[in-house]
Amino acid sequence: MYDIIIIGMGISGITAAIYGKRKNLKVLLLDKSMPGGMLNNLEKVSNYPGFTNIKGSELALHLFNQVKALDIPYKLEEVVKIEKKANFLVKTKTNQYETKNIILATGKKPKLLGINSERDYFGRGLSTCAVCDGNFYKDLDVAVIGNNKLAIEESLYLSNIVKKLYFITNIDLDLTKLKNIKNIQIIKDEIKEINGENDKISAITLKSNKVLNVKGLFVYNGYIPNTDLLNEFKVNKEAGYILVNENYETNIPHLYAIGDVIKKGIYQLITAAFDGLKVVDKINKETK
Ligand SMILES: Cc1cc2nc3c(=O)[nH]c(=O)nc-3n(C[C@H](O)[C@H](O)[C@H](O)COP(=O)(O)OP(=O)(O)OC[C@H]3O[C@@H](n4cnc5c(N)ncnc54)[C@H](O)[C@@H]3O)c2cc1C
Protein backbone atom coordinates (compact mmCIF):
# COMPACT_ATOMS: atom_id res chain seq x y z
CA MET A 1 0.00 0.00 0.00
CA TYR A 2 1.35 3.40 -0.99
CA ASP A 3 0.82 6.71 0.78
CA ILE A 4 0.74 8.50 -2.58
CA ILE A 5 0.59 7.40 -6.20
CA ILE A 6 1.51 10.21 -8.55
CA ILE A 7 0.19 9.81 -12.07
CA GLY A 8 2.44 11.75 -14.45
CA MET A 9 6.20 12.29 -14.44
CA GLY A 10 6.22 15.86 -15.70
CA ILE A 11 7.85 18.52 -13.55
CA SER A 12 4.84 18.77 -11.22
CA GLY A 13 4.65 15.02 -10.56
CA ILE A 14 8.41 14.60 -10.14
CA THR A 15 8.59 17.55 -7.73
CA ALA A 16 5.78 16.03 -5.66
CA ALA A 17 7.70 12.74 -5.59
CA ILE A 18 10.93 14.46 -4.49
CA TYR A 19 9.19 16.17 -1.57
CA GLY A 20 7.21 13.04 -0.74
CA LYS A 21 10.39 11.00 -0.54
CA ARG A 22 12.06 13.61 1.68
CA LYS A 23 9.13 13.38 4.06
CA ASN A 24 9.45 9.58 4.18
CA LEU A 25 6.12 8.96 2.50
CA LYS A 26 5.74 5.78 0.46
CA VAL A 27 5.49 7.15 -3.06
CA LEU A 28 5.11 5.61 -6.52
CA LEU A 29 5.48 7.58 -9.76
CA LEU A 30 3.75 6.34 -12.91
CA ASP A 31 4.07 7.60 -16.49
CA LYS A 32 2.84 6.25 -19.79
CA SER A 33 5.58 7.89 -21.77
CA MET A 34 8.87 9.70 -21.14
CA PRO A 35 9.81 11.21 -17.77
CA GLY A 36 9.76 14.99 -18.11
CA GLY A 37 6.40 15.16 -19.87
CA MET A 38 5.84 18.36 -21.82
CA LEU A 39 9.50 19.34 -21.36
CA ASN A 40 10.48 16.73 -23.93
CA ASN A 41 8.65 18.79 -26.58
CA LEU A 42 10.37 22.09 -25.81
CA GLU A 43 13.31 23.17 -27.95
CA LYS A 44 14.29 25.83 -25.43
CA VAL A 45 13.18 26.47 -21.87
CA SER A 46 12.53 30.08 -20.90
CA ASN A 47 11.92 31.66 -17.50
CA TYR A 48 13.21 28.76 -15.40
CA PRO A 49 15.63 30.03 -12.72
CA GLY A 50 19.17 28.74 -12.97
CA PHE A 51 19.12 27.96 -16.68
CA THR A 52 19.68 30.63 -19.32
CA ASN A 53 19.96 28.20 -22.19
CA ILE A 54 18.74 24.66 -21.74
CA LYS A 55 16.77 22.34 -23.99
CA GLY A 56 13.57 20.88 -22.57
CA SER A 57 14.85 17.34 -23.09
CA GLU A 58 18.00 18.17 -21.08
CA LEU A 59 16.00 19.52 -18.14
CA ALA A 60 13.76 16.44 -18.40
CA LEU A 61 16.85 14.26 -18.08
CA HIS A 62 18.03 16.20 -15.00
CA LEU A 63 14.63 15.57 -13.41
CA PHE A 64 14.74 11.87 -14.24
CA ASN A 65 18.29 11.58 -12.87
CA GLN A 66 17.07 13.15 -9.64
CA VAL A 67 14.30 10.54 -9.38
CA LYS A 68 16.90 7.79 -9.78
CA ALA A 69 19.46 9.40 -7.45
CA LEU A 70 16.86 9.66 -4.69
CA ASP A 71 15.78 6.08 -5.32
CA ILE A 72 12.16 7.08 -5.88
CA PRO A 73 10.12 4.12 -7.15
CA TYR A 74 8.75 4.73 -10.66
CA LYS A 75 7.19 2.65 -13.41
CA LEU A 76 6.66 3.51 -17.04
CA GLU A 77 3.10 2.20 -17.25
CA GLU A 78 -0.06 3.86 -18.52
CA VAL A 79 -2.79 4.24 -15.95
CA VAL A 80 -6.03 3.04 -17.53
CA LYS A 81 -8.44 3.07 -14.59
CA ILE A 82 -8.82 4.35 -11.05
CA GLU A 83 -11.23 2.68 -8.63
CA LYS A 84 -12.21 3.95 -5.19
CA LYS A 85 -12.95 1.46 -2.45
CA ALA A 86 -11.67 2.01 1.11
CA ASN A 87 -8.50 3.18 -0.64
CA PHE A 88 -7.76 3.80 -4.31
CA LEU A 89 -6.89 1.06 -6.78
CA VAL A 90 -4.78 2.37 -9.65
CA LYS A 91 -4.84 0.04 -12.65
CA THR A 92 -2.28 0.08 -15.43
CA LYS A 93 -2.25 -2.19 -18.48
CA THR A 94 -0.11 -4.72 -16.60
CA ASN A 95 -0.45 -4.09 -12.86
CA GLN A 96 -2.59 -2.67 -10.11
CA TYR A 97 -1.51 -0.70 -7.07
CA GLU A 98 -3.29 0.36 -3.88
CA THR A 99 -2.83 3.81 -2.40
CA LYS A 100 -4.30 6.10 0.24
CA ASN A 101 -3.90 9.23 -1.90
CA ILE A 102 -3.65 10.00 -5.60
CA ILE A 103 -2.02 13.03 -7.15
CA LEU A 104 -3.13 13.49 -10.73
CA ALA A 105 -0.33 15.27 -12.64
CA THR A 106 -1.30 14.25 -16.15
CA GLY A 107 -0.87 17.61 -17.92
CA LYS A 108 -2.64 18.37 -21.17
CA LYS A 109 -2.68 17.07 -24.72
CA PRO A 110 -2.87 18.86 -28.07
CA LYS A 111 -6.30 19.43 -29.53
CA LEU A 112 -6.64 18.35 -33.15
CA LEU A 113 -8.75 19.97 -35.87
CA GLY A 114 -11.80 17.74 -35.81
CA ILE A 115 -11.57 16.83 -39.50
CA ASN A 116 -11.96 13.45 -41.17
CA SER A 117 -9.40 10.75 -40.50
CA GLU A 118 -6.87 13.03 -38.80
CA ARG A 119 -6.39 10.54 -35.93
CA ASP A 120 -5.43 7.85 -38.48
CA TYR A 121 -2.58 10.05 -39.70
CA PHE A 122 -1.18 10.78 -36.25
CA GLY A 123 2.47 9.71 -36.49
CA ARG A 124 2.00 9.11 -40.23
CA GLY A 125 2.56 12.68 -41.31
CA LEU A 126 0.47 14.46 -38.71
CA SER A 127 2.34 15.87 -35.74
CA THR A 128 1.79 18.38 -32.95
CA CYS A 129 5.45 18.79 -32.04
CA ALA A 130 8.11 20.21 -34.35
CA VAL A 131 10.91 19.55 -31.89
CA CYS A 132 9.95 15.87 -31.66
CA ASP A 133 9.23 15.15 -35.33
CA GLY A 134 10.71 17.98 -37.42
CA ASN A 135 13.76 15.97 -38.47
CA PHE A 136 11.58 13.40 -40.26
CA TYR A 137 10.76 16.12 -42.81
CA LYS A 138 14.26 17.26 -43.71
CA ASP A 139 14.17 18.87 -47.20
CA LEU A 140 10.48 17.97 -47.64
CA ASP A 141 7.40 20.21 -47.95
CA VAL A 142 5.15 20.56 -44.89
CA ALA A 143 2.18 22.60 -43.72
CA VAL A 144 1.61 24.16 -40.33
CA ILE A 145 -1.92 25.01 -39.26
CA GLY A 146 -2.34 27.13 -36.22
CA ASN A 147 -4.20 29.81 -34.39
CA ASN A 148 -1.61 30.79 -31.79
CA LYS A 149 1.94 32.02 -31.09
CA LEU A 150 3.16 28.47 -30.66
CA ALA A 151 2.37 27.78 -34.34
CA ILE A 152 4.60 30.72 -35.29
CA GLU A 153 7.51 29.64 -33.06
CA GLU A 154 7.30 26.05 -34.30
CA SER A 155 7.24 27.27 -37.93
CA LEU A 156 10.43 29.26 -37.38
CA TYR A 157 12.06 26.13 -36.00
CA LEU A 158 10.80 23.94 -38.87
CA SER A 159 11.81 26.43 -41.56
CA ASN A 160 15.46 25.56 -40.85
CA ILE A 161 14.81 21.89 -41.58
CA VAL A 162 12.16 21.59 -44.29
CA LYS A 163 12.25 22.63 -47.95
CA LYS A 164 9.00 24.59 -48.01
CA LEU A 165 6.53 25.43 -45.28
CA TYR A 166 2.93 26.53 -45.85
CA PHE A 167 1.59 28.41 -42.82
CA ILE A 168 -2.18 28.15 -42.80
CA THR A 169 -4.39 30.18 -40.50
CA ASN A 170 -7.89 31.57 -40.62
CA ILE A 171 -7.55 34.18 -37.89
CA ASP A 172 -5.73 37.49 -37.59
CA LEU A 173 -2.35 36.70 -36.08
CA ASP A 174 0.71 38.93 -36.07
CA LEU A 175 2.81 37.06 -38.64
CA THR A 176 5.65 39.60 -38.92
CA LYS A 177 8.22 37.02 -37.78
CA LEU A 178 7.32 34.68 -40.66
CA LYS A 179 7.01 37.21 -43.47
CA ASN A 180 10.68 37.49 -44.40
CA ILE A 181 11.51 33.80 -44.25
CA LYS A 182 12.17 32.65 -47.81
CA ASN A 183 10.76 29.13 -47.57
CA ILE A 184 7.56 30.10 -45.73
CA GLN A 185 4.34 30.88 -47.59
CA ILE A 186 1.40 32.23 -45.58
CA ILE A 187 -2.07 31.15 -46.69
CA LYS A 188 -5.34 32.47 -45.18
CA ASP A 189 -7.54 29.37 -45.34
CA GLU A 190 -8.66 26.26 -43.47
CA ILE A 191 -8.03 22.57 -44.06
CA LYS A 192 -10.93 20.64 -45.57
CA GLU A 193 -9.35 17.23 -45.98
CA ILE A 194 -6.19 15.23 -45.46
CA ASN A 195 -5.22 13.11 -48.47
CA GLY A 196 -3.15 9.98 -48.06
CA GLU A 197 -1.16 7.42 -49.96
CA ASN A 198 -0.04 4.14 -48.38
CA ASP A 199 -1.47 5.28 -45.03
CA LYS A 200 0.70 8.41 -44.96
CA ILE A 201 -0.11 12.04 -45.70
CA SER A 202 0.55 12.90 -49.35
CA ALA A 203 -1.37 16.20 -49.59
CA ILE A 204 -3.96 18.40 -47.91
CA THR A 205 -6.98 20.02 -49.50
CA LEU A 206 -7.97 23.48 -48.28
CA LYS A 207 -11.51 24.88 -48.04
CA SER A 208 -10.73 26.93 -51.17
CA ASN A 209 -10.09 23.55 -52.88
CA LYS A 210 -6.41 24.38 -53.32
CA VAL A 211 -4.33 21.20 -52.93
CA LEU A 212 -0.93 21.35 -51.23
CA ASN A 213 1.39 18.41 -51.78
CA VAL A 214 2.95 18.06 -48.36
CA LYS A 215 4.37 15.09 -46.51
CA GLY A 216 3.86 16.59 -43.07
CA LEU A 217 1.10 18.48 -41.31
CA PHE A 218 1.83 20.18 -37.98
CA VAL A 219 -1.28 21.14 -36.01
CA TYR A 220 -1.33 23.83 -33.28
CA ASN A 221 -4.90 24.20 -32.13
CA GLY A 222 -4.58 24.59 -28.37
CA TYR A 223 -4.66 21.94 -25.64
CA ILE A 224 -7.12 19.78 -23.67
CA PRO A 225 -6.38 18.73 -20.05
CA ASN A 226 -5.88 14.96 -19.58
CA THR A 227 -8.75 14.16 -17.21
CA ASP A 228 -10.27 11.04 -18.83
CA LEU A 229 -9.15 8.88 -15.91
CA LEU A 230 -11.57 10.75 -13.67
CA ASN A 231 -14.61 10.37 -15.91
CA GLU A 232 -16.43 8.17 -13.38
CA PHE A 233 -15.69 10.43 -10.42
CA LYS A 234 -17.78 13.54 -11.11
CA VAL A 235 -14.82 15.77 -10.43
CA ASN A 236 -15.53 19.51 -10.54
CA LYS A 237 -14.03 21.14 -13.62
CA GLU A 238 -14.09 24.42 -15.49
CA ALA A 239 -13.52 24.46 -19.25
CA GLY A 240 -12.09 20.94 -18.88
CA TYR A 241 -9.55 21.91 -16.19
CA ILE A 242 -9.86 20.31 -12.72
CA LEU A 243 -10.93 22.65 -9.94
CA VAL A 244 -8.88 22.35 -6.75
CA ASN A 245 -8.70 24.32 -3.50
CA GLU A 246 -5.56 26.00 -2.10
CA ASN A 247 -4.32 22.56 -0.97
CA TYR A 248 -4.85 21.02 -4.44
CA GLU A 249 -7.75 18.89 -3.18
CA THR A 250 -10.44 18.02 -5.70
CA ASN A 251 -14.01 17.48 -4.54
CA ILE A 252 -13.18 13.75 -4.12
CA PRO A 253 -11.44 13.06 -0.76
CA HIS A 254 -7.77 12.03 -1.09
CA LEU A 255 -7.74 12.77 -4.82
CA TYR A 256 -5.44 15.70 -5.57
CA ALA A 257 -4.47 17.35 -8.86
CA ILE A 258 -1.52 19.58 -9.80
CA GLY A 259 0.23 21.19 -12.78
CA ASP A 260 -1.24 21.86 -16.20
CA VAL A 261 -4.31 19.67 -15.61
CA ILE A 262 -5.81 22.11 -13.06
CA LYS A 263 -7.52 25.45 -13.45
CA LYS A 264 -5.03 28.13 -12.37
CA GLY A 265 -3.61 31.51 -13.28
CA ILE A 266 -0.14 30.80 -14.68
CA TYR A 267 0.92 27.66 -16.54
CA GLN A 268 4.71 27.54 -16.28
CA LEU A 269 7.33 25.07 -15.11
CA ILE A 270 7.89 26.94 -11.88
CA THR A 271 4.19 27.02 -10.96
CA ALA A 272 3.88 23.31 -11.81
CA ALA A 273 6.86 22.58 -9.54
CA PHE A 274 5.37 24.71 -6.76
CA ASP A 275 2.10 22.75 -7.01
CA GLY A 276 4.15 19.57 -6.46
CA LEU A 277 5.70 20.95 -3.26
CA LYS A 278 2.49 22.35 -1.81
CA VAL A 279 0.32 19.30 -2.39
CA VAL A 280 2.74 16.99 -0.58
CA ASP A 281 2.91 19.35 2.38
CA LYS A 282 -0.85 18.94 2.79
CA ILE A 283 -0.83 15.14 2.35
CA ASN A 284 2.08 14.80 4.79
CA LYS A 285 0.20 16.70 7.51
CA GLU A 286 -2.83 14.44 7.00
CA THR A 287 -0.85 11.20 6.91
CA LYS A 288 1.31 11.80 10.01
C1 LIG B 1 4.80 24.91 -26.33
C2 LIG B 1 4.99 25.15 -24.88
C3 LIG B 1 6.10 25.84 -24.46
C4 LIG B 1 6.32 26.07 -23.11
N1 LIG B 1 7.46 26.75 -22.72
C5 LIG B 1 7.66 26.98 -21.41
C6 LIG B 1 8.84 27.68 -20.97
O1 LIG B 1 9.70 28.05 -21.77
N2 LIG B 1 8.99 27.90 -19.63
C7 LIG B 1 8.07 27.48 -18.70
O2 LIG B 1 8.27 27.73 -17.52
N3 LIG B 1 6.96 26.80 -19.10
C8 LIG B 1 6.73 26.53 -20.41
N4 LIG B 1 5.61 25.86 -20.81
C9 LIG B 1 4.68 25.33 -19.76
C10 LIG B 1 5.25 24.06 -19.10
O3 LIG B 1 5.85 23.24 -20.08
C11 LIG B 1 4.14 23.29 -18.39
O4 LIG B 1 3.43 24.17 -17.55
C12 LIG B 1 4.68 22.12 -17.56
O5 LIG B 1 5.60 21.35 -18.30
C13 LIG B 1 3.53 21.27 -17.06
O6 LIG B 1 4.02 20.19 -16.33
P1 LIG B 1 3.05 19.07 -15.75
O7 LIG B 1 3.87 18.25 -14.82
O8 LIG B 1 1.81 19.67 -15.24
O9 LIG B 1 2.56 18.21 -17.01
P2 LIG B 1 3.36 17.46 -18.17
O10 LIG B 1 4.75 17.89 -18.28
O11 LIG B 1 2.48 17.57 -19.36
O12 LIG B 1 3.38 15.94 -17.69
C14 LIG B 1 2.24 15.14 -17.68
C15 LIG B 1 2.69 13.69 -17.70
O13 LIG B 1 1.58 12.84 -17.45
C16 LIG B 1 1.73 11.65 -18.21
N5 LIG B 1 0.42 11.02 -18.35
C17 LIG B 1 -0.71 11.54 -18.91
N6 LIG B 1 -1.72 10.62 -18.85
C18 LIG B 1 -1.20 9.52 -18.23
C19 LIG B 1 -1.74 8.23 -17.87
N7 LIG B 1 -3.02 7.90 -18.13
N8 LIG B 1 -0.93 7.34 -17.26
C20 LIG B 1 0.35 7.65 -16.97
N9 LIG B 1 0.91 8.84 -17.30
C21 LIG B 1 0.15 9.76 -17.90
C22 LIG B 1 2.29 12.17 -19.54
O14 LIG B 1 2.94 11.12 -20.25
C23 LIG B 1 3.26 13.25 -19.06
O15 LIG B 1 4.58 12.76 -18.91
C24 LIG B 1 5.39 25.61 -22.15
C25 LIG B 1 4.25 24.90 -22.58
C26 LIG B 1 4.06 24.67 -23.93
C27 LIG B 1 2.83 23.90 -24.39
The ligand as a MOL file (V3000), in Angstrom:
LIG
                    3D

  0  0  0     0  0            999 V3000
M  V30 BEGIN CTAB
M  V30 COUNTS 53 58 0 0 0
M  V30 BEGIN ATOM
M  V30 1 C 4.8000 24.9110 -26.3310 0
M  V30 2 C 4.9910 25.1450 -24.8800 0
M  V30 3 C 6.1030 25.8420 -24.4590 0
M  V30 4 C 6.3210 26.0730 -23.1080 0
M  V30 5 N 7.4580 26.7480 -22.7160 0
M  V30 6 C 7.6630 26.9810 -21.4080 0
M  V30 7 C 8.8390 27.6770 -20.9730 0
M  V30 8 O 9.7030 28.0510 -21.7740 0
M  V30 9 N 8.9880 27.8990 -19.6320 0
M  V30 10 C 8.0740 27.4800 -18.7030 0
M  V30 11 O 8.2720 27.7280 -17.5180 0
M  V30 12 N 6.9610 26.8020 -19.0990 0
M  V30 13 C 6.7340 26.5310 -20.4130 0
M  V30 14 N 5.6110 25.8610 -20.8070 0
M  V30 15 C 4.6820 25.3290 -19.7590 0
M  V30 16 C 5.2460 24.0560 -19.1040 0
M  V30 17 O 5.8540 23.2410 -20.0810 0
M  V30 18 C 4.1390 23.2900 -18.3910 0
M  V30 19 O 3.4330 24.1700 -17.5490 0
M  V30 20 C 4.6830 22.1210 -17.5560 0
M  V30 21 O 5.5960 21.3540 -18.2960 0
M  V30 22 C 3.5280 21.2700 -17.0600 0
M  V30 23 O 4.0230 20.1940 -16.3260 0
M  V30 24 P 3.0500 19.0710 -15.7510 0
M  V30 25 O 3.8680 18.2550 -14.8240 0
M  V30 26 O 1.8090 19.6740 -15.2350 0
M  V30 27 O 2.5590 18.2140 -17.0150 0
M  V30 28 P 3.3560 17.4570 -18.1750 0
M  V30 29 O 4.7540 17.8950 -18.2780 0
M  V30 30 O 2.4770 17.5720 -19.3610 0
M  V30 31 O 3.3780 15.9350 -17.6850 0
M  V30 32 C 2.2410 15.1370 -17.6840 0
M  V30 33 C 2.6940 13.6860 -17.7020 0
M  V30 34 O 1.5790 12.8380 -17.4500 0
M  V30 35 C 1.7310 11.6500 -18.2130 0
M  V30 36 N 0.4160 11.0160 -18.3460 0
M  V30 37 C -0.7120 11.5350 -18.9060 0
M  V30 38 N -1.7170 10.6230 -18.8460 0
M  V30 39 C -1.2010 9.5150 -18.2250 0
M  V30 40 C -1.7440 8.2270 -17.8730 0
M  V30 41 N -3.0160 7.8980 -18.1280 0
M  V30 42 N -0.9290 7.3390 -17.2580 0
M  V30 43 C 0.3550 7.6500 -16.9720 0
M  V30 44 N 0.9120 8.8440 -17.2990 0
M  V30 45 C 0.1480 9.7640 -17.9040 0
M  V30 46 C 2.2900 12.1680 -19.5350 0
M  V30 47 O 2.9400 11.1170 -20.2460 0
M  V30 48 C 3.2620 13.2530 -19.0650 0
M  V30 49 O 4.5840 12.7590 -18.9120 0
M  V30 50 C 5.3850 25.6050 -22.1480 0
M  V30 51 C 4.2520 24.9000 -22.5800 0
M  V30 52 C 4.0570 24.6650 -23.9260 0
M  V30 53 C 2.8320 23.8990 -24.3860 0
M  V30 END ATOM
M  V30 BEGIN BOND
M  V30 1 1 1 2
M  V30 2 1 2 3
M  V30 3 2 2 52
M  V30 4 2 3 4
M  V30 5 1 4 5
M  V30 6 1 4 50
M  V30 7 2 5 6
M  V30 8 1 6 7
M  V30 9 1 6 13
M  V30 10 2 7 8
M  V30 11 1 7 9
M  V30 12 1 9 10
M  V30 13 2 10 11
M  V30 14 1 10 12
M  V30 15 2 12 13
M  V30 16 1 13 14
M  V30 17 1 14 15
M  V30 18 1 14 50
M  V30 19 1 15 16
M  V30 20 1 16 17
M  V30 21 1 16 18
M  V30 22 1 18 19
M  V30 23 1 18 20
M  V30 24 1 20 21
M  V30 25 1 20 22
M  V30 26 1 22 23
M  V30 27 1 23 24
M  V30 28 2 24 25
M  V30 29 1 24 26
M  V30 30 1 24 27
M  V30 31 1 27 28
M  V30 32 2 28 29
M  V30 33 1 28 30
M  V30 34 1 28 31
M  V30 35 1 31 32
M  V30 36 1 32 33
M  V30 37 1 33 34
M  V30 38 1 33 48
M  V30 39 1 34 35
M  V30 40 1 35 36
M  V30 41 1 35 46
M  V30 42 1 36 37
M  V30 43 1 36 45
M  V30 44 2 37 38
M  V30 45 1 38 39
M  V30 46 1 39 40
M  V30 47 2 39 45
M  V30 48 1 40 41
M  V30 49 2 40 42
M  V30 50 1 42 43
M  V30 51 2 43 44
M  V30 52 1 44 45
M  V30 53 1 46 47
M  V30 54 1 46 48
M  V30 55 1 48 49
M  V30 56 2 50 51
M  V30 57 1 51 52
M  V30 58 1 52 53
M  V30 END BOND
M  V30 END CTAB
M  END
